[in-house]
Amino acid sequence: MKFIDNSILIHASASRIWNVLTQPEETKKYMFGCETVSEWKVGSSLLWRGVHEGQEMVFVKGSVLTIEPSKKLVYTTFDPFSSIEDIPKNYLVVTYKLDELPEGTLLRVTQGDYDEVADGARRYAESWNNGTGWSPILEEIKKVAEAK
């Protein structure tokens, strides 16, 4: 099984980080200008929407699999611009886990399984980003969460 697994300690409450992960005005600050669009219920769609060259677009789509506010969020992702067939088995699963500790909240993100999706080796290499994986995005999440 091939997964990307990154974590970061954030000096903020789990509820603050949860808002950063789920509120459109917050996601735009760290996810390349994209905002989340979802009802945040199990089975609901999850879109990452942004603007490119003046046109509003959906850059990533998926659905919510698990939602435990301030604790755990699991959703699927798929790039609608890829040449890969848009079928459920080609969607990756992203899991956020939040654990409150005395010194802050540990946010852990896993994404995969790249062994199970079409063109998995290429997709893994692109997402792993020379060993950084989610780390650059987690650093931005940390900045946003700690700013208030």
N, C-alpha and C positions, 0 to 999 in steps of 0.2 A: 504494500500500500504506500502511495506517495502523497504526502501532505506537506504544506507549508505551515509552520508553527512558530509564532512570535508572541512575545509578551512584553509588557512595560508596566512599571509602577507609576501611578499617577496620584499626585497629592490633591485629591478631590474625592467627594463621596461617590458611591456607586450610583446614586440617583442622578447626580450631576453628569456623570459619564454617560449614563443611559440616555439622558436628554441630548447629549452631543451625538450619540450614535443614531438617534431616531428622529430628531426634529430637523425639518428641511433647512431652516435658517442656520442651523449649526453645521449640518453635513456639507453645505456649500463652502464652508471655511476650510475644510481639509480634504474633500474628495473632488479636487479638480473643478470646482464650481458646480458640482452636481448636487441636487437636492433629492431627498428620498420622497417617494410618493407611495403611501401604503395606508391601509386601515389598521395595520399592526394587530392582526388577528391571525391565528393559525389558518392556513389555506389562502389568505389574501395575497394579492399580487404585491410585488415590491419592484418599483422602478427607480432607476437613478437617472434623473432628468437634468439636462443642462442646455446651454446655448452654444452653438458653433456657427461662426460666420453669420450671426444674426438670426439663425433658425433654431427653434426649440427642438430638441431631439432626446430620445431615450438611448442612453449609452450602455446601460446594463439592465437586464430584466431578470426576474425570478419570482419566488414566492416564499412566504413565511412558513417555516416548518415547526418551530418551537418559539414560544415567547414567555419568558418569566421576568417581568420588569425588574430592573436593577440587578439581575442575576445572570440571565442567559438568553441569547438570541441566536437562532439558527435559521438560515435562509439559503435558497439556491441562487446561483448567478449564471447568466449566459450573456455573451456579447452578440447582440442582434446583427452586428455588421460583419461577423465572421462568416467564413465559407462553410462552416461546420453545420450539419443538419440540426435544426431546432427541434430536438426531441428530448424528453426528460432524462434519458441516460447520458446526455452530453452536458448537463448542467453540473456545475461544481457546487459543493456545499461549504458555506462559510459559517463558522461558529464563533460567537463572542461569549466569553465567560468572564464575569466580574466577581472578584473575591475581595471583600473589605478586610483590611489588615490594620493594625494600630498605626502604621506609618502612611497609610493611603489605601488605594484600591489597585489590585493587580488586574490588568486587562490582558486576557489571552485571546489570540485569534488563531484559528486553524482554518485552512482551506484545502480542499481535495475531494475526492481521491482522484488524482491525475491518472492513475493506472486504469481507471474505469471509463474515462471519457475519450471521445475521438480526438486524435492528434494530441494526446496527453503529454508526451515528452516535450513537444514544442511549447505547449501552453504552460507546462511546469517551468521550463527554462525561462520563459518570459516573465512569469509571475515571481519566480525565485529571485530574479534580478541580481545576479552575481552574489548571492548569499544574503541579500538584505530582506527579501520577501516583503512582509507588511511593515517592517521597521520604519521606513520614512513616513508612512501614513500614521502609524502609532505615535510617532514624535509630534505630528501635527495635531492629532487628537488630544495628546497631553497638553500642548500649548493652549488649545481652545478650552479644555476642561479646567485648567488651572488659572485661566485669565479672569475668572469671576470669583 
